[in-house]
Amino acid sequence: MSEMDLDKYVGHLIILMAQGLRSIDTLWDTEGFTVQYPGKEQGLPHYRFMALYQKLAYDPITLSHLLNTSLSSTVTPRSSITVDETRRKRKTRGGLFIVHNPKKPDKYALEGISIAASCGLLYYISNPFLHPKPTATREVLAALDGYLPTWARPHLVADRRFGSLLLARELQSRGIPFTLNCKRNTPSTIFKDQLCKEPQRSGPSFAKVDGMVAVTLKVEHTYCLLTSAFSIQPAPRHILLGERAGPFDLYRHNNRNIDRFNQLLQSYHNPHRHGFDLPSWLDQVIAICLTNAYLLSGIAGIGSAGHYEFLMSISEALLTGH
């Protein structure tokens, strides 16, 4: 496959994403409704695109390394980073690498643990084809050790899937500040047996734990935070709830960074449900790169095109060669 073929292949994929077309064949239909787009005549013929789409192979480890090296070198995390997951829906329920999560809209999906910088750009995503699959804590630590610059110590925020005393202690040993939301029984000696025994609606409960602060608050649900960004001291007067909301404000402000990225990612993605894992994840990687590129164009102030117009301009350049 030539470099020109790969450019045109991606150019057609972008049309599928931008137009939300579930059938690849629609791009080449000549009867009934036909899709018109810039560069169509200079693009690949149908048979050539399908041959690439079905047989394009790559090494997941190499792709993951190239992707994360590129993502992590694009932007400095600055004040904070957020840990969550990014998923690619799969039509099959079985498979070695499919992750089932009944709480997600895409219950069966390929999944990578992702890290977003405070500016909203995706900084890192794990390889979903690891087997045996490491624990979430080990994947987070591998990302920090492998790709986070040694001079940067951004504040790490993570939700209940990742939050634990084990991760908190590992982050402490690396000198990385953190605010983690934990499950009510993780660890049970702090939350379930102490702070969450009778969670108060009137305000948060606090405790000192091994050089960090544990704090709970019951609002729409119970927050169980472990944080190294705050300390607690005796106060000569009653502290109002608003003055005690610092850990929750920090957590809630940063926790949705990857949700916002994933929403933008899903706005224009390839809805065609590929039958194989490797090509399906390659579609996701391409979409991640395009979403980051769109966000970067806004940060750099390059043009004022909307998301759709940005994708169409990239597609036209790839299909026409200029």
PyMOL commands that set and color helices and strands:
alter all, ss='L'
color gray80, all
select helices_A, chain A and resi 3-19+24-28+46-55+60-74+136-147+165-174+191-195+241-244+246-255+257-267+277-300+307-320
alter helices_A, ss='H'
color red, helices_A
select strands_A, chain A and resi 80-89+99-100+108-117+122-125+155-163+178-182+205-209+212-218+222-227
alter strands_A, ss='S'
color yellow, strands_A
deselect
rebuild
show_as cartoon
